[in-house]
Amino acid sequence: MSKLPMDVITDVLYRLPVKTLIRFKSLSKPCCSLIDDPDFIRAHLNRSLQTRSNLNIILKGLHLYSVEFDALDVAVPLDCPLSFGACTDAFGSCNGLLAIHMSDKNVALYNPSTRQLRRLPVSEIDPPRGESCKAGYVFFGFGQDFRTNDYKVVRMAQFKKDEDDEGHSFDYEVKVYSLKNDSWRKITKLPFYLRFMFQFFYHLLHRRGYGVFAAGVLHWVMPPRMELGFFRNKIVGFDLGTEEFTEVPQPECADRGFLLDVSVLEGCLCAVCNYDQVKVDVWVMEEYGVKESWTRLLSIQKTRAVNPLTFSKPLAYSKYLDRVLLEVNDHKFVWYDLQKKKMRSVKIGDSIGTFGAEVYVGSLIPIEDRKRAESQKQTQQDELSLRKGNRKMRDDFLSQGFKLVL
């Protein structure tokens, strides 16, 4: 190793998976320092994203499972330290970090590759003052603020009147957690339409209440509400940089009688238009925020193997960009060939039945609380110094108290 140039060693390390890099940290101090260096961590992540390597798929059923993207063969239980046998769900993925939760108060960020876990401080849901209402459905979202290089969790809590059993929206509370600050902040500037967004039949199915992260913005869909005068689908965005809500333009489809979903492909926002469970069009916004940049990527029809076509979600491109992996009807994967315009089913071993899917890339991004770690380290050093001082006092006392006088 000492005879190899450092740039050669670095180039080799860039190509390795995270678990191998963690083992290699024990080779030498220079290797450990290199692998822990923020510039190396960032470059390793960028290379993985550019080459579509170190990708994995999280299957979300009663528990979490992981599948290697290159193999797509076996689902392996994901050992998550947040829970012990309890139901844990993942509501977002960004740069190798998973946002997971067991309840509204038990939320954490987790890096499956390094097994680092960061529990979020508990933030209570506070109903509006002077109103007789209670918390209803809770939305979650997770992504990165590119301006400050911070990771943020968004929680939108819907309120409803105590006697309202149909889930009509009453008001919302929106809070944002910052990983850098390790704290929650309440968002007070909320658009009026937000209180009408939740729909029971839509957001509870297929985990549609989880925000889709693309271009620094989390996205949700507000389906048509005929009784309220909203006749079209609306894509609602929350900018993690400005921490403000915005309306995102959707593609102009010839037939507007469709059910809309949103997804993401390699950082680009996707719109999935489902026409009566018979046909699905997937559109990609190539330049974020520009309506004219919407381009139809693919169109699929129901088949004997997929009938009806109730739900579909694009997950990732193949290494050579000639195919797209789709999650279909919450229980199967298919490869869609962009040239031949055909689908092929993918069978995963140790199937878990019904599931949702999330793509994550293996990374070394740290999420440990440095202040807490430094405080613990200082406390340990103080305790060690105190023990040494006590030991010295004891030794001095013994040497003086039991010294023999000849």
C-alpha positions in Angstrom: 0.0 0.0 0.0 2.8 2.4 0.8 4.3 2.0 -2.7 1.0 3.0 -4.4 0.4 6.7 -5.2 -2.4 8.2 -3.0 -4.4 9.3 -6.1 -4.5 5.7 -7.3 -5.7 4.4 -3.9 -8.3 7.2 -3.8 -9.6 6.3 -7.3 -9.9 2.6 -6.3 -11.7 3.5 -3.1 -14.2 5.6 -5.0 -15.4 2.5 -6.8 -16.1 0.4 -3.7 -19.4 -0.1 -1.8 -19.8 1.5 1.6 -19.6 -1.7 3.6 -16.2 -2.4 2.1 -15.0 1.1 2.8 -16.0 0.8 6.4 -13.9 -2.4 6.8 -10.9 -0.7 5.0 -10.9 2.1 7.6 -9.1 -0.3 9.9 -6.2 -0.8 7.4 -4.3 2.3 8.4 -4.7 5.8 9.8 -4.2 7.4 6.4 -7.0 5.2 4.9 -9.3 6.0 7.8 -8.6 9.7 7.5 -9.3 9.6 3.7 -12.5 7.7 4.0 -13.8 10.0 6.8 -12.9 13.1 4.8 -16.0 15.1 3.8 -14.6 15.7 0.3 -14.1 11.9 -0.2 -17.6 11.2 1.1 -19.1 13.8 -1.3 -17.1 12.5 -4.3 -18.0 8.9 -3.5 -21.7 9.7 -3.4 -21.5 11.7 -6.6 -19.8 8.9 -8.5 -22.4 6.4 -7.2 -25.2 8.6 -8.5 -23.6 9.3 -11.8 -22.7 5.6 -12.5 -26.0 4.3 -10.9 -23.9 2.0 -8.6 -24.5 1.1 -5.0 -28.2 1.4 -5.5 -30.7 -0.5 -3.4 -34.5 -0.7 -3.1 -36.4 -0.6 0.2 -39.5 -2.7 0.3 -42.0 -1.3 2.8 -44.5 -3.8 4.1 -45.1 -4.6 7.8 -41.3 -4.4 8.1 -38.5 -3.0 5.9 -36.6 -5.1 3.5 -33.6 -4.3 1.2 -33.0 -5.5 -2.4 -29.7 -4.9 -4.3 -30.7 -3.0 -7.5 -28.1 -4.7 -9.7 -29.3 -8.2 -8.8 -33.0 -7.7 -8.0 -33.1 -11.2 -6.6 -33.6 -11.5 -2.8 -35.4 -9.3 -0.3 -33.3 -9.2 2.9 -34.8 -7.8 6.2 -33.4 -4.4 7.0 -32.0 -4.4 10.5 -33.3 -1.1 11.8 -32.4 -0.1 15.3 -35.5 2.2 15.6 -37.7 -0.7 16.6 -37.6 -4.2 17.9 -40.2 -6.2 16.0 -42.6 -3.2 15.6 -43.9 -1.8 12.4 -41.5 0.8 11.0 -42.1 2.7 7.7 -39.8 4.8 5.5 -41.2 8.0 4.1 -38.3 9.3 2.2 -34.7 8.7 0.9 -32.0 11.2 0.0 -28.3 10.6 -0.5 -28.3 7.3 1.3 -30.3 8.5 4.3 -33.7 7.1 5.1 -36.4 8.9 7.0 -38.3 6.4 9.1 -41.0 6.5 11.7 -43.1 4.2 13.9 -45.5 7.0 15.0 -45.9 10.8 14.8 -43.5 11.1 17.8 -41.0 8.3 17.0 -39.2 9.6 13.9 -35.5 9.1 12.9 -33.0 9.4 10.2 -31.1 6.3 9.4 -28.1 5.4 7.1 -28.5 1.7 6.4 -25.0 1.4 5.0 -23.2 2.8 8.1 -26.0 1.9 10.6 -25.9 5.4 12.0 -29.3 6.5 13.5 -30.4 9.9 14.5 -33.6 10.1 16.5 -35.5 13.4 16.0 -36.6 15.3 19.1 -40.3 15.0 19.9 -42.4 17.9 18.7 -46.0 17.9 19.8 -48.9 18.5 17.4 -50.7 21.6 18.7 -54.4 22.1 17.6 -55.4 25.7 16.8 -56.3 27.7 19.9 -60.0 28.2 20.6 -61.1 25.5 18.2 -62.8 22.3 19.0 -60.7 19.9 16.8 -58.3 17.1 16.9 -55.3 15.9 14.9 -56.3 13.8 11.9 -54.0 12.5 9.1 -50.3 13.4 9.2 -48.2 13.9 6.1 -44.4 13.4 6.0 -41.6 14.4 3.7 -37.8 14.3 3.6 -35.1 15.9 1.5 -32.1 18.2 1.2 -31.9 21.9 1.4 -29.3 22.6 -1.4 -28.7 26.2 -0.3 -27.5 25.3 3.2 -26.6 21.6 2.6 -29.0 20.7 5.3 -31.4 17.7 5.5 -34.9 18.5 6.6 -38.1 16.6 7.6 -41.5 18.1 7.0 -44.5 17.2 9.0 -48.0 18.4 8.0 -50.7 17.6 10.5 -54.3 17.9 9.4 -57.0 18.9 12.0 -60.7 18.1 11.9 -63.6 18.9 14.1 -64.3 16.4 16.9 -67.7 15.4 15.4 -66.3 15.1 11.9 -65.8 11.5 11.0 -65.5 11.9 7.2 -62.0 13.5 7.3 -63.0 17.0 5.9 -60.0 19.3 6.4 -60.3 22.0 9.0 -56.8 23.4 9.4 -53.1 22.4 9.2 -50.0 22.6 11.2 -46.7 22.4 9.3 -43.3 22.0 11.1 -39.9 21.5 9.6 -37.0 19.7 11.3 -33.4 20.8 10.5 -30.6 18.2 10.9 -28.0 21.0 11.3 -30.0 22.7 14.1 -31.5 19.5 15.5 -34.8 21.3 16.1 -38.3 21.9 14.7 -39.6 25.2 13.4 -43.3 26.0 12.8 -44.3 27.4 9.4 -46.9 30.1 9.8 -47.3 31.2 6.2 -49.7 28.6 4.7 -51.7 28.8 1.5 -55.5 28.6 1.9 -55.9 25.6 -0.4 -53.7 23.5 1.9 -56.7 22.9 4.2 -58.6 21.2 1.4 -55.8 18.9 0.2 -56.3 15.7 2.2 -58.6 13.1 0.6 -59.1 9.8 2.4 -59.5 7.6 -0.7 -56.4 9.1 -2.3 -53.7 9.9 0.3 -54.1 6.8 2.4 -53.7 4.4 -0.6 -50.2 3.6 -1.9 -48.5 5.8 0.7 -49.4 8.9 -1.3 -49.1 11.1 1.8 -45.3 10.8 1.7 -43.7 13.8 -0.1 -41.7 13.2 -3.3 -38.4 15.0 -3.3 -37.0 16.5 -6.5 -35.0 19.6 -7.2 -34.9 20.7 -3.6 -38.7 20.6 -3.3 -41.1 18.1 -1.7 -44.3 17.4 -3.7 -47.8 16.1 -3.0 -50.9 15.9 -5.2 -54.2 17.6 -4.5 -56.8 15.6 -6.4 -59.9 17.3 -7.9 -62.5 18.4 -5.3 -65.6 19.0 -7.3 -67.7 20.0 -4.3 -65.2 22.8 -3.6 -64.8 24.0 -7.2 -61.3 22.4 -7.8 -61.8 20.6 -11.1 -58.2 19.7 -11.9 -55.3 17.9 -10.2 -52.9 20.2 -8.5 -49.2 19.5 -7.7 -48.3 21.1 -4.4 -44.6 21.8 -3.7 -42.8 22.8 -0.5 -39.4 24.4 -1.2 -36.9 23.2 1.5 -34.8 26.3 0.9 -37.4 29.1 1.2 -39.7 26.9 3.3 -42.7 28.1 1.4 -45.5 26.3 -0.5 -45.9 26.7 -4.3 -48.0 25.3 -7.1 -46.0 23.3 -9.6 -47.2 23.2 -13.3 -48.3 19.8 -14.5 -48.2 18.4 -18.0 -51.0 19.3 -20.5 -52.7 16.0 -21.2 -55.2 15.6 -24.0 -57.6 13.8 -21.7 -57.9 15.4 -18.3 -60.0 12.5 -16.8 -57.0 10.9 -15.1 -55.8 10.2 -11.6 -52.4 11.9 -11.0 -49.4 10.6 -9.0 -45.9 12.1 -8.6 -42.6 10.3 -8.5 -38.9 11.0 -9.2 -36.3 9.6 -11.6 -32.7 10.6 -11.1 -33.7 13.9 -9.5 -36.3 14.8 -12.0 -40.0 15.2 -11.1 -42.3 12.7 -12.7 -46.1 12.9 -13.3 -47.9 9.6 -13.6 -51.3 9.9 -15.3 -53.6 6.9 -14.8 -56.6 6.7 -17.1 -59.3 4.5 -15.5 -56.8 1.8 -14.6 -56.4 0.9 -18.3 -53.5 3.1 -19.4 -50.7 5.0 -17.7 -48.5 7.8 -19.0 -45.3 8.8 -17.3 -44.1 12.4 -17.9 -40.7 13.8 -16.8 -40.1 17.5 -16.1 -36.6 17.9 -17.6 -36.2 21.5 -16.4 -37.7 22.0 -13.0 -40.5 24.6 -12.9 -40.8 25.0 -16.6 -44.1 23.7 -17.9 -42.9 23.4 -21.5 -40.2 20.9 -20.4 -42.7 18.2 -19.5 -41.8 15.2 -21.8 -43.7 11.9 -22.0 -41.3 9.2 -21.2 -43.4 6.1 -21.6 -46.9 4.8 -21.9 -48.1 1.4 -20.7 -51.4 -0.5 -21.1 -53.0 -3.1 -18.9 -52.2 -6.7 -19.7 -53.3 -10.1 -18.6 -50.5 -10.1 -16.0 -51.4 -6.6 -14.9 -55.1 -6.1 -14.9 -56.3 -3.7 -13.7 -53.5 -1.2 -13.7 -54.4 0.4 -10.4 -51.1 2.0 -9.5 -47.6 2.4 -11.0 -44.5 4.2 -9.9 -41.2 4.7 -11.8 -38.3 3.9 -9.6 -35.0 4.0 -11.5 -33.3 3.8 -14.9 -31.1 0.8 -15.8 -27.3 1.4 -16.0 -27.5 2.1 -19.7 -30.7 4.2 -19.6 -32.5 1.8 -21.9 -35.0 0.6 -19.3 -37.1 1.9 -16.4 -37.9 -0.1 -13.3 -41.6 0.3 -12.3 -43.4 -0.7 -9.1 -46.9 -1.9 -10.2 -50.0 -2.5 -8.0 -48.0 -2.6 -4.8 -46.9 -6.2 -5.3 -44.6 -6.5 -8.3 -41.8 -5.0 -10.3 -41.5 -4.7 -14.1 -38.8 -3.5 -16.5 -40.1 -1.3 -19.2 -37.9 -1.3 -22.4 -37.9 2.3 -23.8 -36.9 1.1 -27.3 -39.1 -2.0 -27.7 -41.9 -0.4 -25.6 -42.5 -3.7 -23.8 -42.7 -4.8 -20.1 -41.1 -7.7 -18.4 -41.9 -8.9 -14.9 -39.2 -9.2 -12.2 -39.4 -11.8 -9.5 -37.9 -11.0 -6.1 -37.1 -14.0 -3.9 -38.6 -14.2 -0.4 -41.5 -12.1 -1.5 -43.2 -10.1 1.2 -46.6 -9.7 -0.5 -48.0 -6.2 -0.6 -45.3 -3.4 -0.4 -44.3 0.1 -1.3 -40.9 0.8 -2.8 -38.2 3.4 -2.2 -34.8 3.7 -3.9 -31.7 4.6 -1.9 -28.0 4.8 -2.7 -25.3 3.5 -0.4 -23.3 6.5 1.1 -21.1 7.5 3.9 -23.1 10.6 4.8 -22.8 11.0 8.6 -25.9 11.9 10.7 -24.5 11.5 14.2 -25.0 14.5 16.5 -21.4 15.9 16.7 -22.2 18.3 19.6 -23.7 15.4 21.6 -20.7 13.1 20.7 -18.2 15.9 21.7 -20.1 16.4 24.9 -20.0 12.7 25.7 -16.3 12.6 24.8 -15.6 15.5 27.1 -17.6 13.9 29.9 -15.6 10.7 29.5 -12.4 12.6 29.6 -13.5 14.5 32.7 -14.4 11.2 34.4 -11.1 9.7 33.4 -9.2 12.8 34.8 -11.3 12.6 38.0 -10.5 8.9 38.4 -6.8 9.6 37.9 -6.9 12.4 40.4 -8.6 10.3 43.0 -6.1 7.5 42.4 -3.2 9.9 42.9 -4.8 11.2 46.1 -5.3 7.7 47.4 -1.7 6.7 46.5 -0.3 9.8 48.2 -2.3 9.1 51.3 -1.2 5.5 51.5 2.4 6.4 50.9 2.3 9.0 53.7 0.0 7.2 56.2 1.8 3.8 56.1 5.4 5.0 55.6 7.7 3.1 58.0 10.0 5.1 60.2 13.3 3.4 60.8 
